[in-house]
């Protein structure tokens, strides 16, 4: 059974940085694209970054240039480096195994002065 565990969330001030990590268990990590989503209470989950098995990583417009995702197929992890954080980035962030529809438990990111 594949499980995803996120870590790295926290509270920061605008302009600061955080790095999220998502560790996958199981031997099928290499068979699925991975996604980072975020969700604000009362709103739909938003796709932040799509990390294919191979190829170009894509980002939603609001984070492009500030967030960088990385996939390590040896360590079975995906990370999300978030720079120049804004209050509107405040959300619970989830990683997702796209083709398997498996979700992590989420990690809270709060950006406030």
C-alpha atoms as one frame of an Amber mdcrd trajectory, in Angstrom:
protein
   0.000   0.000   0.000   1.372   3.359  -1.046   1.221   6.104   1.526   2.215
   9.725   1.228   3.459  11.766   4.175   3.951  15.520   3.902   6.180  17.595
   6.121   7.665  21.062   6.272   4.677  23.298   6.792   4.621  26.120   9.290
   4.010  29.794   9.899   6.137  32.439   8.204   6.004  36.140   7.372   5.389
  37.493   3.880   8.493  37.253   1.734   9.916  34.295   3.628  10.399  30.742
   2.381   9.309  27.211   3.246  10.132  23.848   1.777   7.579  21.065   1.771
   8.445  17.417   1.363   6.328  14.434   0.484   7.689  10.978   1.130   6.128
   8.000  -0.589   6.136   4.445   0.605   5.733   1.552  -1.734   7.462   0.584
  -4.924   5.088   2.177  -7.417   6.213   5.789  -6.953   7.870   5.644 -10.340
   4.628   4.662 -12.062   2.662   7.796 -11.280   2.813  11.502 -11.830   2.805
  13.525  -8.627   0.936  16.710  -7.831   1.020  19.372  -5.158  -2.388  20.811
  -4.302  -3.516  23.341  -1.755  -6.849  24.059  -0.158  -8.267  26.975   1.761
 -11.167  26.196   4.067 -14.435  26.515   2.197 -12.799  26.500  -1.224 -11.973
  23.807  -3.750  -8.609  22.168  -3.807  -6.243  23.948  -6.238  -3.511  22.281
  -8.275  -0.234  24.067  -7.529   2.354  21.980  -9.370   2.218  18.940 -11.626
   5.315  16.755 -11.542   5.294  14.101 -14.251   7.375  10.938 -14.144   9.467
  12.516 -16.847   9.362  15.895 -18.464   8.450  19.435 -17.663   7.015  20.405
 -14.299   4.144  22.851 -14.610   2.780  25.385 -12.126  -0.356  27.360 -11.593
   0.050  30.986 -12.641  -0.082  32.411  -9.135   3.043  30.540  -7.979   5.114
  30.356 -11.160   8.505  31.934 -10.570   8.186  31.651  -6.796   7.658  27.915
  -6.230   9.920  25.130  -7.469   8.968  21.472  -7.364  11.426  18.603  -7.536
  11.044  14.875  -7.856  13.601  12.352  -6.587  12.821   8.908  -8.006  15.558
   7.293  -5.903  14.470   8.725  -2.563  10.781   8.488  -3.538  10.128  12.084
  -2.589   8.719  15.211  -4.116   9.483  18.610  -2.692   8.045  22.074  -3.101
  10.374  25.002  -2.453   8.221  28.046  -1.811   9.898  31.445  -1.947   8.544
  34.987  -1.639   5.517  33.679   0.173   2.366  35.787   0.246  -0.609  35.756
   2.609  -2.711  34.314  -0.207  -0.474  31.237  -0.203  -1.934  30.312   3.178
  -3.562  26.900   2.824  -3.262  23.235   3.630  -0.889  21.692   1.110  -1.306
  18.116  -0.085   0.721  15.855  -2.283  -1.108  13.470  -4.545  -0.179  10.394
  -6.538  -2.114  11.385  -9.625  -2.721   8.077 -11.377  -3.460   6.325  -8.086
  -5.620   9.037  -6.493  -3.731   8.674  -3.227  -3.412  11.710  -0.967  -1.212
  12.676   1.910  -2.592  14.006   5.167  -1.786  17.612   4.341   0.471  20.181
   5.964  -0.578  23.684   6.993   1.216  26.701   5.566   0.383  30.072   7.109
   1.779  33.332   5.797   1.001  36.338   7.967   2.719  39.367   9.362
